[in-house]
């Protein structure tokens, strides 16, 4: 199906959107129909056969949940399963738009859009993407670093694919060791700036005294050790992507300096009065939850709005199911090659041991666990005995833990023991009585060293 032969239906309660899209498409497609009232969707689909439906996510001004769009998406696919549906959304509703893909949408377009992007999205939808093509596209997004087949990781890949081609600032959330830097790299590699520099800075490690010189650069003689001119990280990333890791750990004073640069899009080196224009795509990451980042006593709200156009969260490894084994096998291959060891797999008990562990250190801990195992292993297959988990991650931390928290921990541990004894060690029955999955119960057993 070509664009020239396509019948397009657009449903949006914004008259300006309908007019703009109709004027854009009327000379490029066979037929364009616009409609403000989604209640008339069924009638239009019964009257005509449309190749593409552009459908708004929200139709009620006082309700902005996106549920309306999902409701009408389902109705449209029931009537015409072969029709490609493209959801119309805004940056604030991008999670809902990603969810719409699970319910049958072919794609989504973010307001405000460039006309070329809209036309390109419609053309892609008309190609009737098949599973093999989707697999190729996913591999392109994932690259060689990000691995995962779990539902939570598919959400991450979808968001990377949608956000990367834009110049939107991205905030990556997630616990330490989840791979936030890999997400930043993947976004850069899929962006229009892929052939330009990707500059990473751990801003949380920069002291007050070197913060400005590292980020903005300095002139010779600006301070005692400034023996020559040096550009900062902003200038080094000019035209490309600047990744500021651990953004949640910088002081309010540092935040003010950073905000000024992001607002004015110029940097001034220490010891200079010349303002240098910068053109960067900004990606930031933090292990703080967004609720804590929004605490104005800790972080400036005006800076949050500068760095947070779109956010994505890297899930902890304990929530990624069988991705643990997928990653473990990847690391086995990687380190067997690095250390010239003839190791190709893990035995079943080793796999079970990995599944039972909660990995508080996330992917980073798994990586080091497998590396140690490969180094120390004497056989061609890694066994459960080869796997040792990090003592660093398992040190009990009682700082700031109240007496009531400790009592709850004791109660939970005692309850688990009693229920397991009641069922004579039958984990399946014990888990059912406790309202847990077998995996969740195994994790608690590991947590309490039972």
N, C-alpha and C positions, 0 to 999 in steps of 0.2 A: 504494500500500500504506500503510495506516494502522497506527499502533502497536497499536491494539486488536486488529487481525487478525493480528498477527505471531507467528511461531514462532521462539523464540530458543534457541540452544544456547550454553552457557558452558563453556569448558574451562580450568581453572586448578588447579594442585596445592595451592593454599591454600584450605582448607576454610572459613575465615572469609570470604574473598572470595566464594566460591560461595554461602554462606548469605546474605550481605548483599545480593548482586545478586538472588538468587531472591526474597527478601522484598520488595525494592524493586519488582520487575517483575511479580510474580505477579498483582497486581490491575490491571495496566495493559496486559498483553499476553494473547494467546490461550493461549500455552503456553510454559513455561520448562523447559528441561532442563539439569541441571548434571552435569559429569563431571570427575573429578580426573585420569584417565589419558588422555593424548593418543593412546595406542595404540588406544583404542576409538573414535577419531574416525570412521574409515571405516565402522564398523558403524552408528553413529548416523546418518550421512549416507545410508547405504543403506536404513535403516529408515524415515526420515522426511524430509520436505522442510522445511528451515529457511530462513527469510528472512534471519536475521542470526546470525553466529557471533562471539562474544566469545572471543578466543584470547590466552592469555598468551604473552609473548615468551620466557620461560625456565621450564624444568621441572626442571632438575637443579641442586640447591643448590650443588654444587661447580663448576658450569660456568655462566658468566654471559655468554655470547657473543651470545645472541639467535638463534643459528642454529637452535635447536630450533623457535622460533616460525616462522621463515621456512620451515623444512622442512614443518611441518604446514600452513602457509598454502598452500603450493604443492599439497600433497595435497588440501586442501579444495577449492581452485579447480578442480582436475582433475575432481573428482567432481561438484561443483555450481558451474559458472562464474558463474551468476547470483546466487549468494548473496553478500550483503555481509559482509565480514570486518572486524571492528574489533579491532585489536591492543591488548593491555593491557601497559603498560610503566611504567617509572619515569623520573625526570628523568635519571638517569645513563645510560640506554639510549636517549635520544631520537634519536640519530643512527641507531641500528638501526631505530627505529620509522619514521623518515623513509624509510629504505631499503625497509621493508616496503611502502610505498605504490607503489614501482616494481614490486613483485612481485604487485600485484593487491589489496592491502588497500584498503578504502574509507576508513578513517580509523584513528586510534589515540587511546586515552584514557590519561592519565597518572595513576599512583597517587601520593598519595591523591586521589580526585576528589570533587567535590560531586555529590550525586545528580541535581540538575537538569542538570548538565553531561553526565552519562552518558546520561540520557534524551534530551537534546537531540541528542547524537551519534548515538544509535540512530535517532532520527527522521530526521536528515539522511541517514543511510545508506539508509534505506528509500525515499528519494526517487529512488533510481537516478540519480545525477548524470550528466548528459550533457556532452559536450565543450564545448558552448556555455556551459553554466552554469559549468563550471570556468574558462573563459576570463574570464567576468565576475568570478568570485571572485578570480582572479589579478590582474585589473586593479585590483580594490578593494584588494588587498594592496600592489601595487606603487605605486599612486598615480601621480603625475606625475614623480617624481624617479628612482626605481630602475628601470632598464631592463635587460633581458637575456633571451635565449632559450636560452643554453647550459645544459647539464645541471648544471653547478656552481651557476649562478644559480637554477635551479629548486629545488635543495636549499635555498638561502637563503630563497627565497620560501615554501617549505613550512614551514620552521622559524619564520619570522616569523608565518605564519598560525596555527601551533599555540601559540606562546609568547605572542604579543601579548595574547590575552584573559585570561591569568593575571596574577598580580601577582609572578611569579617574577623575581628579579634576573637580569640578562643581562650577560654579558661578550662583547664583540665584538672579535675578533682580526683582524689583517690588516695588510698593509704600508701605509705612508703613501700617500695618494692613491687608495685603493680605494673609498672611499665609506662608511666606517664610520658617519659621522654621519647619512647618509641611512637606513641600517638602523635606527638609534636612533629617528629621526623616524617611520619607517614603523611600528615597534613601538608607539610612543606613539599614533599615529593610529588603530591598530586595537585599542587597549586600551579598557578601561572608563573610563579617565581621559582620553580623547581631548578632552573639553571643558574640561579643566583645564590648568594651565600646563605647558609643556615648556621646561625651563631647562637650557641647555648651559653647562658650565664647562670651560675648558681648564686642568685642575688642574696639568698639567705646567709651565705658564707662571707659576704662582703662586709667588712667593718665600716663604721662611720667614716674613718679616715681615708679609705681607698674607694668608697662607693662612687663618688663623682669621677675620679680619675680613671677608674676601670670602665665605667659606662660612657662617659662623655669625652675622655681623652684629656691631654694636657699639652702645654707648650713648654719648650725648653726653658728651664729656670723658674717654672711656676712654684716649685718647692725644692727642697735640698737635693733630693735624688733624681730630679727631673733633668737628666743630662742631654735629652734630645726630645723632639716633638713625637707625640704618640697619639694615634687616633683611638677613640673609645669603641666599645662594642656596638653602639648605635651606628656609628659611621661604617664599621666593618660589615654590618648587616645591610647596608644601604642597597635598596633594590630587591632584597631578599627577605628572609624571615628572622626575627629576633625572638628567641625562646628564653623567657625569664623563669627559671625553676625556683621553687620554694618562695614564691612571691609573698606568701602569708607571713614570712618571718622577718620582713624588713620593718624598720622603725617608722614612726609617724614623720620624722624629719626626712628620712629617705623617701618616703611616699610623696611628700610635697615636691621634692626635686624631680621625681619621676613623673608626677602629674603635669608639671610645668612643661616638660619635654613633649609629652604625649598630646597636650593641648595645642602647643604652638608648632609642633613638628619641626623644631630646630634644636640643635645642641650647641652649647658654647663651651669650648675647652677651658680647663683651668688655666689661668694666666693669659686669657685672650678675651677680647670684646667682640670678636667676629662670630655671628650666628651662622651656623652651617645647616642648610635644609637637609632633612632626612626623609627617606621613603622606605618604610618597613611594614611588614605584616607582623603583628604582635601575637605571640602565643605565650600564655602564662600557665603555671602549674602550682598546686599547693596540696599538702596533705590535710589541710584544715577543712572541716565541713563548711558549706556555704553559710550556714546560720552563724557560725563563729566568725567567719570572715566579715559578715555584715555588722558585727559589733563595732560601733563607731569609736569606742574607747581603744580599739585595737587596730582598726583599719578604716581609712577614709572612704566614705560612701561614694564621693565624686570620683575617686580613683577606680573603685569597683566598676562603675558604669563605663569607664574608659577601657578597661581590660576585659569586660564581660559582655560581649555581644551574644555569643553562643557558648554554652558549657557542655562538656561531656565528662562522664565519670568512668574511670577505669575500675571495674569491679574487683574486689579481693579474690584471691585464688580459691578460697574456701567456697565461694559462690559460683564457681565455674565448672562444677561437675567433672566430667571426664576430660576436660581440658588439662587437668593435672597430669594424666597419663600421656596425652598428646605432647605436652611440653617436656615431660620427663624423657620420652623416647627421642625427642629432638635434641635434648642436651646430651643424652647418651651418645648419639651419633657425632655430635659436635666435639665432645671431649675425648671420645675414643680416637677420633682422627687427630686431635691436637696432641695427645700423649702417646700416639702410636700403639694403642691397645686394641686387641682383637675382641672387642665387646660389641654385640649387636642388639641385645635385648635385655628385658627384665623378666624374671620368673614370676609366676602368679602370686606367690607370697609377697614379693617385693611390691607388686602392683597394689595388692590389698593393703599393705602397710602404708603406702603413699596415700591411698584413698581415705584411710582412717585418720590421718594427721590433718590438723587444722591450718598449718602453714601461716603462723602469725607474721612471718617475714615475707609472705607472698611469693611471687615468681622468683625474686632475688634469692630467697632462702632455698627454694627448690633447685635453682641453678647451682648454688654452691654445694647443696647436698649431693646432687648427681656428680658434680666434678670431683668431690672427695671420694665418692664411691668408685668412680672409674679409676682414679689414681691408685686406690688401695686394693681393688679387686684382683683376685688371682685366677678367676675363671672367665669363660667367654660369655657368661650370663650373670647379670647383677642379681644378687639374692637379697632377701630381707636383712640378713646380717651385715651386708655391705652398706646399708643405708643408716646413717646416723644423722639426727636432726640437731640443729644449732642450739647449743647451750645458751647462747646470747639471747635468743628469742624466747627461751623458756624460763628465764630467771623471774621468779615471782616478783611482782611490783605492787607493794602495799602502800606506797606513798600516796597520800591523799584519799586512801580507802577508809571509809567510815566503819565503825563497829557493826552497824546494821548490814553493810555489804558483806563483811566477813562472815556474819551469821547466816546470811542467805546462801553463801557459797557452801558453808558447812551443811546446811539443810539440804541443798540440792545433791551434794555428794552422798549424804546419808540416804536420801530417798532412792537414788539410783541403785545403791548397793542393796537396799531392802527389796526393791522390785525384782532385781536380777536373781537374788536368792530365792524369792517367792516362786519364780518360774524356773528354778534349778538351772540357771545359766542360759536359758533360752533367750537369745538377744531379740529375736523377732517378736516374741510375746511380750517381753519387757518393754521394748520400744513402743509397741501398740498401746500398752497400758499407760505409759508416760506421755503419749501423744506426740511421739517423735518418730522420725524415719530411722532406719537401721544406721544409716551413715551418720546422722546427727548424734545418735547415742554413742556410736564408736568414737566420735570426736570428743564427746564429754568424758568418755573413759580415758582417752588419751590426755585430755586436759587435766584430769584429776589423778593421772598416773595410776589408774585402777587395773 
